[in-house]
Amino acid sequence: YLRAGDVLILDNAIIHSGKDNKYLEEFLWREFEVMVLFLPTRAPEWNPQELVWRYLCQKMSTYSLRILRSLNAHSPAYAAHDILGQVTHEQVRSFFYLSQVFEQTLTDDSSSESDDSSKSSDSS
């Protein structure tokens, strides 16, 4: 669940950007201080959600299919809920770093900081 200061990253699927969703970015920021970031078109490798799905599929494969089928029709959904409910903020953060969403930003920030420090030492 989103908290103030979180970043909601969405792909460019029409469901995320069509109709009234154009007001989503402004609303989330104004009401909840949640920033919305849209991924570039055709960049699934930048989509941390792909890593979440991979994680979910790997964990789901550890559940017995026989047991899931014997419980009820909603058992896979309950299993997925259980798995995703155990994902920590640290794991979510790792999905972003593994997808290299922040790599360019971090590189740019560190290079600009070193540029700033060299400029200040040159001026003294």
N, CA and C atoms as a LAMMPS dump frame, in Angstrom:
ITEM: TIMESTEP
0
ITEM: NUMBER OF ATOMS
372
ITEM: BOX BOUNDS ff ff ff
-5.0000000000000000e+02 5.0000000000000000e+02
-5.0000000000000000e+02 5.0000000000000000e+02
-5.0000000000000000e+02 5.0000000000000000e+02
ITEM: ATOMS id mol type element x y z
1 1 1 N 0.834 -1.166 0
2 1 2 C 0 0 0
3 1 3 C 0.873 1.22 0
4 2 1 N 0.425 2.231 -0.674
5 2 2 C 1.247 3.408 -0.879
6 2 3 C 1.297 4.289 0.356
7 3 1 N 2.469 4.878 0.555
8 3 2 C 2.681 5.804 1.653
9 3 3 C 3.246 7.102 1.09
10 4 1 N 3.121 8.18 1.847
11 4 2 C 3.677 9.461 1.42
12 4 3 C 5.153 9.28 1.095
13 5 1 N 5.573 9.826 -0.041
14 5 2 C 6.955 9.707 -0.475
15 5 3 C 7.215 8.535 -1.401
16 6 1 N 6.236 7.628 -1.559
17 6 2 C 6.396 6.494 -2.469
18 6 3 C 6.329 6.962 -3.913
19 7 1 N 6.846 6.135 -4.806
20 7 2 C 6.786 6.394 -6.24
21 7 3 C 6 5.254 -6.867
22 8 1 N 4.924 5.586 -7.568
23 8 2 C 4.109 4.607 -8.278
24 8 3 C 4.561 4.599 -9.726
25 9 1 N 5.128 3.47 -10.157
26 9 2 C 5.639 3.365 -11.519
27 9 3 C 4.651 2.569 -12.346
28 10 1 N 4.216 3.162 -13.451
29 10 2 C 3.237 2.528 -14.329
30 10 3 C 3.807 2.405 -15.733
31 11 1 N 3.41 1.34 -16.421
32 11 2 C 3.779 1.259 -17.83
33 11 3 C 2.775 2.091 -18.618
34 12 1 N 2.907 2.102 -19.901
35 12 2 C 2.041 2.951 -20.725
36 12 3 C 0.807 2.226 -21.237
37 13 1 N 0.355 1.215 -20.532
38 13 2 C -0.882 0.536 -20.916
39 13 3 C -2.028 1.552 -20.908
40 14 1 N -2.947 1.403 -21.812
41 14 2 C -4.054 2.358 -21.956
42 14 3 C -4.869 2.466 -20.67
43 15 1 N -4.938 1.377 -19.919
44 15 2 C -5.7 1.421 -18.671
45 15 3 C -5.072 2.376 -17.654
46 16 1 N -3.76 2.629 -17.783
47 16 2 C -3.081 3.537 -16.863
48 16 3 C -3.117 4.984 -17.321
49 17 1 N -3.291 5.199 -18.613
50 17 2 C -3.176 6.567 -19.111
51 17 3 C -4.413 7.081 -19.836
52 18 1 N -5.44 6.271 -19.989
53 18 2 C -6.617 6.692 -20.737
54 18 3 C -7.66 7.392 -19.885
55 19 1 N -8.574 8.02 -20.537
56 19 2 C -9.736 8.69 -19.943
57 19 3 C -9.38 9.537 -18.727
58 20 1 N -10.057 9.288 -17.591
59 20 2 C -9.873 10.105 -16.394
60 20 3 C -8.548 9.86 -15.687
61 21 1 N -7.793 8.866 -16.121
62 21 2 C -6.521 8.58 -15.478
63 21 3 C -5.487 9.672 -15.684
64 22 1 N -5.758 10.59 -16.611
65 22 2 C -4.799 11.677 -16.811
66 22 3 C -4.71 12.568 -15.57
67 23 1 N -5.708 12.509 -14.7
68 23 2 C -5.692 13.292 -13.466
69 23 3 C -5.065 12.532 -12.304
70 24 1 N -4.743 11.272 -12.515
71 24 2 C -4.208 10.413 -11.465
72 24 3 C -2.924 10.966 -10.861
73 25 1 N -2.011 11.353 -11.715
74 25 2 C -0.714 11.837 -11.241
75 25 3 C -0.875 13.036 -10.303
76 26 1 N -1.653 14.014 -10.734
77 26 2 C -1.865 15.214 -9.918
78 26 3 C -2.593 14.882 -8.61
79 27 1 N -3.623 14.059 -8.682
80 27 2 C -4.401 13.685 -7.506
81 27 3 C -3.545 12.956 -6.468
82 28 1 N -2.789 11.956 -6.921
83 28 2 C -1.977 11.197 -5.979
84 28 3 C -0.928 12.066 -5.303
85 29 1 N -0.36 12.997 -6.046
86 29 2 C 0.631 13.873 -5.447
87 29 3 C -0.026 14.847 -4.455
88 30 1 N -1.117 15.487 -4.886
89 30 2 C -1.787 16.486 -4.055
90 30 3 C -2.348 15.882 -2.776
91 31 1 N -3.01 14.729 -2.895
92 31 2 C -3.701 14.142 -1.75
93 31 3 C -2.825 13.24 -0.879
94 32 1 N -1.841 12.56 -1.489
95 32 2 C -1.095 11.537 -0.75
96 32 3 C 0.422 11.681 -0.84
97 33 1 N 0.911 12.694 -1.588
98 33 2 C 2.347 12.883 -1.8
99 33 3 C 2.997 11.625 -2.385
100 34 1 N 2.281 11.015 -3.33
101 34 2 C 2.786 9.856 -4.059
102 34 3 C 3.092 10.314 -5.481
103 35 1 N 4.323 10.071 -5.913
104 35 2 C 4.746 10.489 -7.249
105 35 3 C 4.457 9.378 -8.25
106 36 1 N 3.924 9.734 -9.407
107 36 2 C 3.647 8.768 -10.47
108 36 3 C 4.7 8.946 -11.549
109 37 1 N 5.301 7.823 -11.942
110 37 2 C 6.313 7.822 -12.989
111 37 3 C 5.889 6.827 -14.048
112 38 1 N 5.82 7.266 -15.309
113 38 2 C 5.456 6.383 -16.407
114 38 3 C 6.72 5.877 -17.088
115 39 1 N 6.785 4.567 -17.289
116 39 2 C 7.919 3.964 -17.973
117 39 3 C 7.885 4.304 -19.46
118 40 1 N 9.04 4.28 -20.096
119 40 2 C 9.055 4.489 -21.549
120 40 3 C 8.303 3.354 -22.257
121 41 1 N 7.787 3.651 -23.415
122 41 2 C 7.1 2.65 -24.223
123 41 3 C 8.076 1.548 -24.622
124 42 1 N 7.576 0.326 -24.625
125 42 2 C 8.351 -0.846 -25.037
126 42 3 C 9.657 -1.001 -24.264
127 43 1 N 9.578 -0.92 -22.936
128 43 2 C 10.758 -1.09 -22.086
129 43 3 C 10.447 -2.035 -20.926
130 44 1 N 10.075 -3.292 -21.224
131 44 2 C 9.717 -4.202 -20.13
132 44 3 C 10.876 -4.477 -19.177
133 45 1 N 12.113 -4.346 -19.667
134 45 2 C 13.26 -4.587 -18.788
135 45 3 C 13.375 -3.52 -17.706
136 46 1 N 12.706 -2.394 -17.904
137 46 2 C 12.703 -1.339 -16.898
138 46 3 C 11.529 -1.48 -15.936
139 47 1 N 10.681 -2.439 -16.165
140 47 2 C 9.461 -2.575 -15.377
141 47 3 C 9.691 -3.501 -14.186
142 48 1 N 9.807 -2.931 -12.988
143 48 2 C 10.028 -3.756 -11.799
144 48 3 C 8.901 -4.766 -11.572
145 49 1 N 7.737 -4.473 -12.108
146 49 2 C 6.599 -5.384 -11.96
147 49 3 C 6.909 -6.743 -12.591
148 50 1 N 7.693 -6.746 -13.655
149 50 2 C 8.084 -8.007 -14.28
150 50 3 C 8.864 -8.875 -13.286
151 51 1 N 9.701 -8.236 -12.464
152 51 2 C 10.454 -8.975 -11.449
153 51 3 C 9.54 -9.478 -10.336
154 52 1 N 8.52 -8.699 -10.001
155 52 2 C 7.551 -9.138 -8.991
156 52 3 C 6.806 -10.37 -9.503
157 53 1 N 6.378 -10.34 -10.774
158 53 2 C 5.677 -11.493 -11.344
159 53 3 C 6.572 -12.723 -11.354
160 54 1 N 7.852 -12.541 -11.707
161 54 2 C 8.789 -13.662 -11.71
162 54 3 C 8.926 -14.242 -10.296
163 55 1 N 9.052 -13.357 -9.313
164 55 2 C 9.146 -13.777 -7.912
165 55 3 C 7.89 -14.552 -7.506
166 56 1 N 6.722 -14.011 -7.859
167 56 2 C 5.458 -14.672 -7.523
168 56 3 C 5.377 -16.057 -8.164
169 57 1 N 5.739 -16.152 -9.427
170 57 2 C 5.693 -17.448 -10.125
171 57 3 C 6.644 -18.454 -9.49
172 58 1 N 7.835 -17.99 -9.124
173 58 2 C 8.785 -18.895 -8.473
174 58 3 C 8.227 -19.408 -7.148
175 59 1 N 7.642 -18.527 -6.363
176 59 2 C 7.092 -18.925 -5.065
177 59 3 C 5.852 -19.8 -5.235
178 60 1 N 5.015 -19.474 -6.228
179 60 2 C 3.817 -20.276 -6.467
180 60 3 C 4.187 -21.706 -6.846
181 61 1 N 5.321 -21.877 -7.512
182 61 2 C 5.73 -23.221 -7.927
183 61 3 C 6.087 -24.105 -6.734
184 62 1 N 6.275 -23.505 -5.563
185 62 2 C 6.58 -24.31 -4.376
186 62 3 C 5.313 -24.831 -3.7
187 63 1 N 4.157 -24.304 -4.112
188 63 2 C 2.886 -24.768 -3.544
189 63 3 C 2.452 -26.037 -4.28
190 64 1 N 1.913 -26.974 -3.538
191 64 2 C 1.43 -28.217 -4.139
192 64 3 C 0.17 -27.943 -4.957
193 65 1 N 0.222 -28.244 -6.239
194 65 2 C -0.933 -28.045 -7.114
195 65 3 C -2.101 -28.921 -6.673
196 66 1 N -1.8 -30.113 -6.227
197 66 2 C -2.848 -31.033 -5.764
198 66 3 C -3.592 -30.434 -4.57
199 67 1 N -2.844 -29.875 -3.644
200 67 2 C -3.476 -29.271 -2.456
201 67 3 C -4.273 -28.031 -2.853
202 68 1 N -3.7 -27.186 -3.72
203 68 2 C -4.411 -25.976 -4.152
204 68 3 C -5.726 -26.325 -4.838
205 69 1 N -5.696 -27.34 -5.674
206 69 2 C -6.919 -27.737 -6.379
207 69 3 C -7.944 -28.336 -5.438
208 70 1 N -7.514 -29 -4.387
209 70 2 C -8.452 -29.683 -3.493
210 70 3 C -9.154 -28.727 -2.531
211 71 1 N -8.596 -27.548 -2.299
212 71 2 C -9.182 -26.639 -1.313
213 71 3 C -10.428 -25.947 -1.87
214 72 1 N -10.249 -25.057 -2.81
215 72 2 C -11.382 -24.416 -3.489
216 72 3 C -10.878 -23.649 -4.705
217 73 1 N -11.798 -23.115 -5.455
218 73 2 C -11.447 -22.452 -6.714
219 73 3 C -10.578 -21.207 -6.505
220 74 1 N -10.627 -20.624 -5.317
221 74 2 C -9.884 -19.392 -5.057
222 74 3 C -8.536 -19.643 -4.385
223 75 1 N -8.168 -20.881 -4.194
224 75 2 C -6.918 -21.202 -3.504
225 75 3 C -5.682 -20.562 -4.137
226 76 1 N -5.537 -20.576 -5.465
227 76 2 C -4.358 -19.899 -6.037
228 76 3 C -4.314 -18.411 -5.691
229 77 1 N -5.451 -17.762 -5.665
230 77 2 C -5.486 -16.338 -5.303
231 77 3 C -5.072 -16.148 -3.847
232 78 1 N -5.52 -17.032 -2.978
233 78 2 C -5.124 -16.952 -1.566
234 78 3 C -3.625 -17.185 -1.412
235 79 1 N -3.085 -18.136 -2.172
236 79 2 C -1.653 -18.406 -2.123
237 79 3 C -0.871 -17.184 -2.599
238 80 1 N -1.301 -16.57 -3.702
239 80 2 C -0.644 -15.374 -4.217
240 80 3 C -0.723 -14.233 -3.201
241 81 1 N -1.874 -14.091 -2.578
242 81 2 C -2.046 -13.064 -1.542
243 81 3 C -1.074 -13.297 -0.395
244 82 1 N -0.934 -14.535 0.005
245 82 2 C -0.015 -14.894 1.089
246 82 3 C 1.427 -14.565 0.701
247 83 1 N 1.815 -14.942 -0.494
248 83 2 C 3.18 -14.693 -0.968
249 83 3 C 3.467 -13.2 -1.051
250 84 1 N 2.586 -12.461 -1.706
251 84 2 C 2.817 -11.031 -1.894
252 84 3 C 2.715 -10.262 -0.577
253 85 1 N 1.91 -10.783 0.347
254 85 2 C 1.806 -10.143 1.653
255 85 3 C 3.084 -10.228 2.465
256 86 1 N 3.963 -11.14 2.101
257 86 2 C 5.232 -11.307 2.815
258 86 3 C 6.385 -10.54 2.171
259 87 1 N 6.121 -9.89 1.046
260 87 2 C 7.161 -9.116 0.375
261 87 3 C 7.435 -7.861 1.2
262 88 1 N 8.697 -7.634 1.496
263 88 2 C 9.087 -6.479 2.31
264 88 3 C 9.377 -5.269 1.427
265 89 1 N 9.429 -4.094 2.033
266 89 2 C 9.799 -2.886 1.29
267 89 3 C 11.215 -3.03 0.735
268 90 1 N 12.079 -3.713 1.469
269 90 2 C 13.447 -3.922 0.988
270 90 3 C 13.463 -4.761 -0.291
271 91 1 N 12.606 -5.784 -0.351
272 91 2 C 12.515 -6.584 -1.569
273 91 3 C 11.978 -5.746 -2.721
274 92 1 N 10.971 -4.937 -2.46
275 92 2 C 10.423 -4.065 -3.502
276 92 3 C 11.514 -3.124 -4.007
277 93 1 N 12.266 -2.554 -3.091
278 93 2 C 13.364 -1.666 -3.474
279 93 3 C 14.36 -2.42 -4.363
280 94 1 N 14.646 -3.69 -4.025
281 94 2 C 15.595 -4.468 -4.83
282 94 3 C 15.054 -4.718 -6.238
283 95 1 N 13.74 -4.883 -6.389
284 95 2 C 13.163 -5.063 -7.723
285 95 3 C 13.442 -3.832 -8.588
286 96 1 N 13.366 -2.652 -7.98
287 96 2 C 13.635 -1.424 -8.722
288 96 3 C 15.102 -1.342 -9.127
289 97 1 N 15.998 -1.68 -8.21
290 97 2 C 17.416 -1.625 -8.537
291 97 3 C 17.798 -2.69 -9.553
292 98 1 N 17.239 -3.886 -9.439
293 98 2 C 17.532 -4.944 -10.393
294 98 3 C 17.034 -4.6 -11.795
295 99 1 N 15.939 -3.867 -11.878
296 99 2 C 15.412 -3.477 -13.187
297 99 3 C 16.13 -2.241 -13.733
298 100 1 N 17.083 -1.728 -12.97
299 100 2 C 17.928 -0.594 -13.361
300 100 3 C 17.15 0.7 -13.542
301 101 1 N 15.992 0.808 -12.907
302 101 2 C 15.21 2.043 -12.988
303 101 3 C 15.997 3.207 -12.416
304 102 1 N 16.718 2.966 -11.315
305 102 2 C 17.429 4.046 -10.65
306 102 3 C 18.89 4.159 -11.06
307 103 1 N 19.392 3.217 -11.857
308 103 2 C 20.81 3.2 -12.193
309 103 3 C 21.258 4.507 -12.825
310 104 1 N 20.54 4.986 -13.818
311 104 2 C 20.927 6.21 -14.507
312 104 3 C 20.834 7.407 -13.573
313 105 1 N 19.778 7.455 -12.769
314 105 2 C 19.602 8.564 -11.834
315 105 3 C 20.738 8.597 -10.824
316 106 1 N 21.077 7.427 -10.263
317 106 2 C 22.146 7.374 -9.281
318 106 3 C 23.482 7.757 -9.899
319 107 1 N 23.737 7.311 -11.118
320 107 2 C 24.976 7.655 -11.802
321 107 3 C 25.033 9.154 -12.05
322 108 1 N 23.931 9.727 -12.523
323 108 2 C 23.884 11.165 -12.779
324 108 3 C 24.091 11.953 -11.495
325 109 1 N 23.449 11.53 -10.398
326 109 2 C 23.569 12.23 -9.122
327 109 3 C 24.998 12.192 -8.608
328 110 1 N 25.631 11.02 -8.664
329 110 2 C 26.982 10.905 -8.127
330 110 3 C 27.978 11.69 -8.975
331 111 1 N 27.783 11.718 -10.291
332 111 2 C 28.705 12.467 -11.136
333 111 3 C 28.522 13.963 -10.937
334 112 1 N 27.287 14.41 -10.729
335 112 2 C 27.077 15.841 -10.515
336 112 3 C 27.615 16.264 -9.158
337 113 1 N 27.545 15.361 -8.15
338 113 2 C 28.11 15.681 -6.841
339 113 3 C 29.621 15.804 -6.93
340 114 1 N 30.265 14.888 -7.667
341 114 2 C 31.723 14.968 -7.796
342 114 3 C 32.114 16.206 -8.586
343 115 1 N 31.321 16.574 -9.599
344 115 2 C 31.576 17.8 -10.347
345 115 3 C 31.485 19.004 -9.433
346 116 1 N 30.451 19.032 -8.56
347 116 2 C 30.26 20.143 -7.634
348 116 3 C 31.426 20.243 -6.663
349 117 1 N 31.899 19.091 -6.142
350 117 2 C 32.993 19.13 -5.168
351 117 3 C 34.29 19.568 -5.825
352 118 1 N 34.519 19.151 -7.076
353 118 2 C 35.744 19.567 -7.759
354 118 3 C 35.688 21.05 -8.08
355 119 1 N 34.504 21.569 -8.408
356 119 2 C 34.361 23 -8.683
357 119 3 C 34.639 23.816 -7.429
358 120 1 N 34.109 23.338 -6.276
359 120 2 C 34.306 24.092 -5.04
360 120 3 C 35.767 24.053 -4.609
361 121 1 N 36.473 22.931 -4.847
362 121 2 C 37.878 22.86 -4.472
363 121 3 C 38.73 23.709 -5.433
364 122 1 N 38.295 23.82 -6.696
365 122 2 C 39.032 24.641 -7.657
366 122 3 C 38.916 26.117 -7.311
367 123 1 N 37.771 26.51 -6.768
368 123 2 C 37.541 27.927 -6.497
369 123 3 C 38.194 28.391 -5.203
370 124 1 N 38.704 27.438 -4.37
371 124 2 C 39.305 27.843 -3.087
372 124 3 C 40.776 28.099 -3.191
